[in-house]
């Protein structure tokens, strides 16, 4: 799978919100279960905290979704 770039509109995004944005889950409430059942990696390390803050430059690997590269976008004032 190819790497997908996601532009952050704020300083960070939580892992739970990223999972929703890429369609891995449909509601925020599913994040905890999804992370317990799925081997998600952040910068090469396993991660199961839905509140984990993700910043530009980080890479997230989500099985059946692919690799997500976070890039800086336009900040919302």
PATI-720261 format. One record per atom (N, C-alpha, C): x, y, z; atom name; residue in three letters; residue number from 1. Coordinates in Angstrom, 3 decimals, decimal comma. Last residue first. Layout:
<nodes>
node xx = X	yy = Y	zz = Z	a = CA	r = ALA	k = NUM
...
</nodes>
This chain:
<nodes>
node xx = -7,343	yy = 29,509	zz = 12,737	a = N	r = UNK	k = 77
node xx = -7,260	yy = 30,504	zz = 13,826	a = CA	r = UNK	k = 77
node xx = -8,497	yy = 30,462	zz = 14,682	a = C	r = UNK	k = 77
node xx = -5,778	yy = 26,657	zz = 11,625	a = N	r = UNK	k = 76
node xx = -7,069	yy = 27,320	zz = 11,768	a = CA	r = UNK	k = 76
node xx = -6,969	yy = 28,269	zz = 12,950	a = C	r = UNK	k = 76
node xx = -2,958	yy = 26,286	zz = 9,502	a = N	r = UNK	k = 75
node xx = -3,521	yy = 26,355	zz = 10,847	a = CA	r = UNK	k = 75
node xx = -4,835	yy = 27,119	zz = 10,833	a = C	r = UNK	k = 75
node xx = -2,489	yy = 24,061	zz = 6,887	a = N	r = UNK	k = 74
node xx = -2,790	yy = 25,443	zz = 7,247	a = CA	r = UNK	k = 74
node xx = -3,461	yy = 25,447	zz = 8,609	a = C	r = UNK	k = 74
node xx = -0,293	yy = 21,362	zz = 7,828	a = N	r = UNK	k = 73
node xx = -1,245	yy = 22,015	zz = 6,930	a = CA	r = UNK	k = 73
node xx = -1,413	yy = 23,460	zz = 7,334	a = C	r = UNK	k = 73
node xx = 2,332	yy = 19,071	zz = 7,949	a = N	r = UNK	k = 72
node xx = 1,781	yy = 20,326	zz = 8,446	a = CA	r = UNK	k = 72
node xx = 0,867	yy = 20,928	zz = 7,394	a = C	r = UNK	k = 72
node xx = 1,548	yy = 15,582	zz = 7,793	a = N	r = UNK	k = 71
node xx = 2,267	yy = 16,762	zz = 7,328	a = CA	r = UNK	k = 71
node xx = 1,563	yy = 18,007	zz = 7,845	a = C	r = UNK	k = 71
node xx = 1,925	yy = 12,200	zz = 8,440	a = N	r = UNK	k = 70
node xx = 1,302	yy = 13,446	zz = 8,879	a = CA	r = UNK	k = 70
node xx = 2,163	yy = 14,621	zz = 8,450	a = C	r = UNK	k = 70
node xx = 1,323	yy = 9,410	zz = 6,580	a = N	r = UNK	k = 69
node xx = 2,364	yy = 10,390	zz = 6,902	a = CA	r = UNK	k = 69
node xx = 1,665	yy = 11,694	zz = 7,251	a = C	r = UNK	k = 69
node xx = 0,261	yy = 6,183	zz = 7,027	a = N	r = UNK	k = 68
node xx = -0,193	yy = 7,572	zz = 7,014	a = CA	r = UNK	k = 68
node xx = 0,983	yy = 8,445	zz = 7,419	a = C	r = UNK	k = 68
node xx = -0,010	yy = 3,131	zz = 5,382	a = N	r = UNK	k = 67
node xx = 0,860	yy = 4,039	zz = 6,116	a = CA	r = UNK	k = 67
node xx = 0,362	yy = 5,462	zz = 5,921	a = C	r = UNK	k = 67
node xx = -3,097	yy = 1,229	zz = 5,653	a = N	r = UNK	k = 66
node xx = -1,810	yy = 1,582	zz = 5,070	a = CA	r = UNK	k = 66
node xx = -1,007	yy = 2,484	zz = 5,972	a = C	r = UNK	k = 66
node xx = -5,355	yy = -0,365	zz = 6,163	a = N	r = UNK	k = 65
node xx = -5,513	yy = 1,026	zz = 5,718	a = CA	r = UNK	k = 65
node xx = -4,241	yy = 1,466	zz = 5,012	a = C	r = UNK	k = 65
node xx = -4,654	yy = -2,868	zz = 7,039	a = N	r = UNK	k = 64
node xx = -5,786	yy = -2,776	zz = 6,111	a = CA	r = UNK	k = 64
node xx = -6,106	yy = -1,350	zz = 5,676	a = C	r = UNK	k = 64
node xx = -3,086	yy = -1,439	zz = 9,917	a = N	r = UNK	k = 63
node xx = -3,362	yy = -2,605	zz = 9,077	a = CA	r = UNK	k = 63
node xx = -4,661	yy = -2,427	zz = 8,284	a = C	r = UNK	k = 63
node xx = -1,497	yy = 1,550	zz = 9,881	a = N	r = UNK	k = 62
node xx = -2,773	yy = 0,975	zz = 10,291	a = CA	r = UNK	k = 62
node xx = -3,055	yy = -0,210	zz = 9,365	a = C	r = UNK	k = 62
node xx = 1,136	yy = 3,433	zz = 10,954	a = N	r = UNK	k = 61
node xx = 0,802	yy = 2,267	zz = 10,136	a = CA	r = UNK	k = 61
node xx = -0,453	yy = 1,633	zz = 10,723	a = C	r = UNK	k = 61
node xx = 2,167	yy = 6,743	zz = 10,805	a = N	r = UNK	k = 60
node xx = 1,278	yy = 5,802	zz = 11,474	a = CA	r = UNK	k = 60
node xx = 0,966	yy = 4,674	zz = 10,496	a = C	r = UNK	k = 60
node xx = 4,714	yy = 9,046	zz = 11,409	a = N	r = UNK	k = 59
node xx = 4,154	yy = 8,063	zz = 10,480	a = CA	r = UNK	k = 59
node xx = 3,357	yy = 7,042	zz = 11,290	a = C	r = UNK	k = 59
node xx = 5,285	yy = 12,592	zz = 11,868	a = N	r = UNK	k = 58
node xx = 5,083	yy = 11,233	zz = 12,371	a = CA	r = UNK	k = 58
node xx = 4,469	yy = 10,358	zz = 11,284	a = C	r = UNK	k = 58
node xx = 5,241	yy = 15,065	zz = 10,719	a = N	r = UNK	k = 57
node xx = 6,491	yy = 14,317	zz = 10,646	a = CA	r = UNK	k = 57
node xx = 6,368	yy = 12,891	zz = 11,149	a = C	r = UNK	k = 57
node xx = 3,026	yy = 16,667	zz = 13,004	a = N	r = UNK	k = 56
node xx = 3,619	yy = 16,582	zz = 11,668	a = CA	r = UNK	k = 56
node xx = 4,976	yy = 15,886	zz = 11,719	a = C	r = UNK	k = 56
node xx = 1,861	yy = 14,432	zz = 15,675	a = N	r = UNK	k = 55
node xx = 2,348	yy = 15,709	zz = 15,161	a = CA	r = UNK	k = 55
node xx = 2,898	yy = 15,541	zz = 13,744	a = C	r = UNK	k = 55
node xx = -0,538	yy = 13,126	zz = 17,870	a = N	r = UNK	k = 54
node xx = 0,285	yy = 12,901	zz = 16,688	a = CA	r = UNK	k = 54
node xx = 0,610	yy = 14,249	zz = 16,058	a = C	r = UNK	k = 54
node xx = -1,216	yy = 11,993	zz = 21,076	a = N	r = UNK	k = 53
node xx = -1,117	yy = 13,152	zz = 20,195	a = CA	r = UNK	k = 53
node xx = -0,117	yy = 12,861	zz = 19,082	a = C	r = UNK	k = 53
node xx = -3,363	yy = 9,477	zz = 22,103	a = N	r = UNK	k = 52
node xx = -1,979	yy = 9,785	zz = 21,731	a = CA	r = UNK	k = 52
node xx = -1,967	yy = 10,948	zz = 20,749	a = C	r = UNK	k = 52
node xx = -5,856	yy = 8,560	zz = 22,745	a = N	r = UNK	k = 51
node xx = -5,583	yy = 9,971	zz = 22,981	a = CA	r = UNK	k = 51
node xx = -4,168	yy = 10,390	zz = 22,634	a = C	r = UNK	k = 51
node xx = -5,768	yy = 5,833	zz = 22,396	a = N	r = UNK	k = 50
node xx = -6,534	yy = 6,625	zz = 21,427	a = CA	r = UNK	k = 50
node xx = -6,285	yy = 8,116	zz = 21,574	a = C	r = UNK	k = 50
node xx = -3,063	yy = 3,809	zz = 22,636	a = N	r = UNK	k = 49
node xx = -3,727	yy = 4,920	zz = 23,333	a = CA	r = UNK	k = 49
node xx = -4,448	yy = 5,804	zz = 22,316	a = C	r = UNK	k = 49
node xx = -1,484	yy = 1,869	zz = 21,549	a = N	r = UNK	k = 48
node xx = -2,879	yy = 1,518	zz = 21,815	a = CA	r = UNK	k = 48
node xx = -3,634	yy = 2,610	zz = 22,565	a = C	r = UNK	k = 48
node xx = 1,175	yy = 1,131	zz = 19,377	a = N	r = UNK	k = 47
node xx = 0,463	yy = 2,180	zz = 20,113	a = CA	r = UNK	k = 47
node xx = -0,987	yy = 1,768	zz = 20,298	a = C	r = UNK	k = 47
node xx = 4,490	yy = -0,004	zz = 18,646	a = N	r = UNK	k = 46
node xx = 3,071	yy = -0,294	zz = 18,866	a = CA	r = UNK	k = 46
node xx = 2,421	yy = 0,805	zz = 19,704	a = C	r = UNK	k = 46
node xx = 6,629	yy = 1,992	zz = 16,564	a = N	r = UNK	k = 45
node xx = 6,350	yy = 1,390	zz = 17,871	a = CA	r = UNK	k = 45
node xx = 4,856	yy = 1,122	zz = 18,023	a = C	r = UNK	k = 45
node xx = 6,964	yy = 3,338	zz = 14,151	a = N	r = UNK	k = 44
node xx = 7,585	yy = 2,030	zz = 14,313	a = CA	r = UNK	k = 44
node xx = 7,337	yy = 1,338	zz = 15,636	a = C	r = UNK	k = 44
node xx = 5,408	yy = 5,669	zz = 14,386	a = N	r = UNK	k = 43
node xx = 6,863	yy = 5,771	zz = 14,227	a = CA	r = UNK	k = 43
node xx = 7,569	yy = 4,459	zz = 14,564	a = C	r = UNK	k = 43
node xx = 2,995	yy = 3,682	zz = 15,636	a = N	r = UNK	k = 42
node xx = 3,328	yy = 5,096	zz = 15,469	a = CA	r = UNK	k = 42
node xx = 4,847	yy = 5,190	zz = 15,475	a = C	r = UNK	k = 42
node xx = 0,851	yy = 1,046	zz = 14,613	a = N	r = UNK	k = 41
node xx = 2,194	yy = 1,504	zz = 14,981	a = CA	r = UNK	k = 41
node xx = 2,322	yy = 2,997	zz = 14,717	a = C	r = UNK	k = 41
node xx = -1,666	yy = -1,271	zz = 15,556	a = N	r = UNK	k = 40
node xx = -1,334	yy = 0,050	zz = 15,011	a = CA	r = UNK	k = 40
node xx = 0,061	yy = 0,441	zz = 15,501	a = C	r = UNK	k = 40
node xx = -2,972	yy = -4,051	zz = 15,457	a = N	r = UNK	k = 39
node xx = -1,568	yy = -3,697	zz = 15,719	a = CA	r = UNK	k = 39
node xx = -1,188	yy = -2,391	zz = 15,015	a = C	r = UNK	k = 39
node xx = -6,126	yy = -4,319	zz = 17,058	a = N	r = UNK	k = 38
node xx = -5,367	yy = -4,072	zz = 15,828	a = CA	r = UNK	k = 38
node xx = -3,972	yy = -3,563	zz = 16,164	a = C	r = UNK	k = 38
node xx = -7,549	yy = -4,471	zz = 19,427	a = N	r = UNK	k = 37
node xx = -7,629	yy = -5,605	zz = 18,509	a = CA	r = UNK	k = 37
node xx = -6,703	yy = -5,503	zz = 17,297	a = C	r = UNK	k = 37
node xx = -7,208	yy = -2,087	zz = 20,723	a = N	r = UNK	k = 36
node xx = -6,917	yy = -3,316	zz = 21,466	a = CA	r = UNK	k = 36
node xx = -6,806	yy = -4,515	zz = 20,525	a = C	r = UNK	k = 36
node xx = -8,064	yy = -0,282	zz = 18,805	a = N	r = UNK	k = 35
node xx = -6,649	yy = -0,271	zz = 19,179	a = CA	r = UNK	k = 35
node xx = -6,255	yy = -1,486	zz = 20,014	a = C	r = UNK	k = 35
node xx = -10,820	yy = -0,867	zz = 18,734	a = N	r = UNK	k = 34
node xx = -9,996	yy = -1,042	zz = 17,539	a = CA	r = UNK	k = 34
node xx = -8,524	yy = -1,153	zz = 17,911	a = C	r = UNK	k = 34
node xx = -11,621	yy = -0,094	zz = 21,353	a = N	r = UNK	k = 33
node xx = -11,720	yy = -1,487	zz = 20,925	a = CA	r = UNK	k = 33
node xx = -10,792	yy = -1,753	zz = 19,744	a = C	r = UNK	k = 33
node xx = -11,106	yy = 2,685	zz = 21,156	a = N	r = UNK	k = 32
node xx = -10,484	yy = 1,868	zz = 22,202	a = CA	r = UNK	k = 32
node xx = -10,489	yy = 0,393	zz = 21,805	a = C	r = UNK	k = 32
node xx = -12,720	yy = 3,511	zz = 18,930	a = N	r = UNK	k = 31
node xx = -11,257	yy = 3,630	zz = 18,914	a = CA	r = UNK	k = 31
node xx = -10,590	yy = 2,711	zz = 19,934	a = C	r = UNK	k = 31
node xx = -15,434	yy = 3,615	zz = 19,037	a = N	r = UNK	k = 30
node xx = -14,845	yy = 2,370	zz = 18,548	a = CA	r = UNK	k = 30
node xx = -13,325	yy = 2,366	zz = 18,661	a = C	r = UNK	k = 30
node xx = -16,094	yy = 6,188	zz = 19,724	a = N	r = UNK	k = 29
node xx = -16,243	yy = 5,148	zz = 20,728	a = CA	r = UNK	k = 29
node xx = -15,631	yy = 3,814	zz = 20,320	a = C	r = UNK	k = 29
node xx = -15,953	yy = 7,626	zz = 17,371	a = N	r = UNK	k = 28
node xx = -14,856	yy = 7,729	zz = 18,328	a = CA	r = UNK	k = 28
node xx = -14,899	yy = 6,643	zz = 19,387	a = C	r = UNK	k = 28
node xx = -17,004	yy = 5,677	zz = 14,530	a = N	r = UNK	k = 27
node xx = -17,280	yy = 6,549	zz = 15,674	a = CA	r = UNK	k = 27
node xx = -16,084	yy = 6,551	zz = 16,617	a = C	r = UNK	k = 27
node xx = -15,863	yy = 4,188	zz = 12,500	a = N	r = UNK	k = 26
node xx = -16,907	yy = 5,150	zz = 12,144	a = CA	r = UNK	k = 26
node xx = -17,268	yy = 6,086	zz = 13,287	a = C	r = UNK	k = 26
node xx = -12,440	yy = 3,506	zz = 11,559	a = N	r = UNK	k = 25
node xx = -13,570	yy = 3,363	zz = 12,478	a = CA	r = UNK	k = 25
node xx = -14,613	yy = 4,405	zz = 12,087	a = C	r = UNK	k = 25
node xx = -10,993	yy = 4,063	zz = 9,306	a = N	r = UNK	k = 24
node xx = -10,731	yy = 2,786	zz = 9,982	a = CA	r = UNK	k = 24
node xx = -11,839	yy = 2,463	zz = 10,983	a = C	r = UNK	k = 24
node xx = -11,176	yy = 6,503	zz = 7,994	a = N	r = UNK	k = 23
node xx = -12,219	yy = 5,510	zz = 7,782	a = CA	r = UNK	k = 23
node xx = -11,979	yy = 4,157	zz = 8,417	a = C	r = UNK	k = 23
node xx = -9,509	yy = 8,556	zz = 8,545	a = N	r = UNK	k = 22
node xx = -9,096	yy = 7,667	zz = 7,447	a = CA	r = UNK	k = 22
node xx = -10,096	yy = 6,528	zz = 7,216	a = C	r = UNK	k = 22
node xx = -10,826	yy = 9,785	zz = 10,704	a = N	r = UNK	k = 21
node xx = -10,599	yy = 10,542	zz = 9,466	a = CA	r = UNK	k = 21
node xx = -10,223	yy = 9,653	zz = 8,287	a = C	r = UNK	k = 21
node xx = -10,719	yy = 7,829	zz = 12,735	a = N	r = UNK	k = 20
node xx = -12,000	yy = 8,234	zz = 12,150	a = CA	r = UNK	k = 20
node xx = -11,792	yy = 8,886	zz = 10,791	a = C	r = UNK	k = 20
node xx = -7,960	yy = 7,802	zz = 13,210	a = N	r = UNK	k = 19
node xx = -8,633	yy = 6,565	zz = 12,807	a = CA	r = UNK	k = 19
node xx = -9,991	yy = 6,862	zz = 12,180	a = C	r = UNK	k = 19
node xx = -7,620	yy = 10,444	zz = 14,078	a = N	r = UNK	k = 18
node xx = -7,015	yy = 10,011	zz = 12,819	a = CA	r = UNK	k = 18
node xx = -7,693	yy = 8,741	zz = 12,309	a = C	r = UNK	k = 18
node xx = -8,925	yy = 10,321	zz = 16,537	a = N	r = UNK	k = 17
node xx = -9,478	yy = 11,163	zz = 15,478	a = CA	r = UNK	k = 17
node xx = -8,912	yy = 10,773	zz = 14,117	a = C	r = UNK	k = 17
node xx = -7,168	yy = 8,555	zz = 17,913	a = N	r = UNK	k = 16
node xx = -8,582	yy = 8,220	zz = 17,722	a = CA	r = UNK	k = 16
node xx = -9,215	yy = 9,025	zz = 16,599	a = C	r = UNK	k = 16
node xx = -4,801	yy = 10,044	zz = 17,953	a = N	r = UNK	k = 15
node xx = -4,847	yy = 8,798	zz = 17,198	a = CA	r = UNK	k = 15
node xx = -6,295	yy = 8,393	zz = 16,930	a = C	r = UNK	k = 15
node xx = -5,332	yy = 13,569	zz = 17,521	a = N	r = UNK	k = 14
node xx = -5,232	yy = 12,370	zz = 18,353	a = CA	r = UNK	k = 14
node xx = -5,335	yy = 11,136	zz = 17,458	a = C	r = UNK	k = 14
node xx = -3,149	yy = 15,943	zz = 16,075	a = N	r = UNK	k = 13
node xx = -4,403	yy = 15,208	zz = 15,980	a = CA	r = UNK	k = 13
node xx = -4,245	yy = 14,000	zz = 16,898	a = C	r = UNK	k = 13
node xx = -1,757	yy = 19,302	zz = 16,321	a = N	r = UNK	k = 12
node xx = -1,715	yy = 17,844	zz = 16,460	a = CA	r = UNK	k = 12
node xx = -3,095	yy = 17,274	zz = 16,184	a = C	r = UNK	k = 12
node xx = -2,168	yy = 21,937	zz = 15,515	a = N	r = UNK	k = 11
node xx = -0,817	yy = 21,524	zz = 15,897	a = CA	r = UNK	k = 11
node xx = -0,671	yy = 20,009	zz = 15,974	a = C	r = UNK	k = 11
node xx = -4,424	yy = 21,629	zz = 12,683	a = N	r = UNK	k = 10
node xx = -4,043	yy = 22,160	zz = 13,992	a = CA	r = UNK	k = 10
node xx = -2,642	yy = 21,652	zz = 14,312	a = C	r = UNK	k = 10
node xx = -4,638	yy = 20,321	zz = 10,365	a = N	r = UNK	k = 9
node xx = -5,151	yy = 21,690	zz = 10,371	a = CA	r = UNK	k = 9
node xx = -4,861	yy = 22,385	zz = 11,703	a = C	r = UNK	k = 9
node xx = -2,412	yy = 18,208	zz = 8,711	a = N	r = UNK	k = 8
node xx = -2,998	yy = 18,584	zz = 9,992	a = CA	r = UNK	k = 8
node xx = -3,422	yy = 20,046	zz = 9,937	a = C	r = UNK	k = 8
node xx = -2,852	yy = 16,186	zz = 5,943	a = N	r = UNK	k = 7
node xx = -2,453	yy = 17,516	zz = 6,403	a = CA	r = UNK	k = 7
node xx = -3,178	yy = 17,827	zz = 7,702	a = C	r = UNK	k = 7
node xx = -1,647	yy = 13,063	zz = 5,248	a = N	r = UNK	k = 6
node xx = -2,760	yy = 13,761	zz = 5,888	a = CA	r = UNK	k = 6
node xx = -2,226	yy = 15,101	zz = 6,378	a = C	r = UNK	k = 6
node xx = -0,712	yy = 10,916	zz = 2,641	a = N	r = UNK	k = 5
node xx = -0,390	yy = 12,098	zz = 3,440	a = CA	r = UNK	k = 5
node xx = -1,670	yy = 12,722	zz = 3,971	a = C	r = UNK	k = 5
node xx = -0,094	yy = 7,476	zz = 2,455	a = N	r = UNK	k = 4
node xx = -1,096	yy = 8,530	zz = 2,296	a = CA	r = UNK	k = 4
node xx = -0,693	yy = 9,704	zz = 3,182	a = C	r = UNK	k = 4
node xx = 1,911	yy = 5,218	zz = 0,730	a = N	r = UNK	k = 3
node xx = 1,792	yy = 6,116	zz = 1,873	a = CA	r = UNK	k = 3
node xx = 0,806	yy = 7,227	zz = 1,531	a = C	r = UNK	k = 3
node xx = 0,433	yy = 2,245	zz = -0,702	a = N	r = UNK	k = 2
node xx = 1,179	yy = 3,499	zz = -0,779	a = CA	r = UNK	k = 2
node xx = 0,978	yy = 4,317	zz = 0,491	a = C	r = UNK	k = 2
node xx = 0,838	yy = -1,189	zz = 0,000	a = N	r = UNK	k = 1
node xx = 0,000	yy = 0,000	zz = 0,000	a = CA	r = UNK	k = 1
node xx = 0,878	yy = 1,247	zz = 0,000	a = C	r = UNK	k = 1
</nodes>
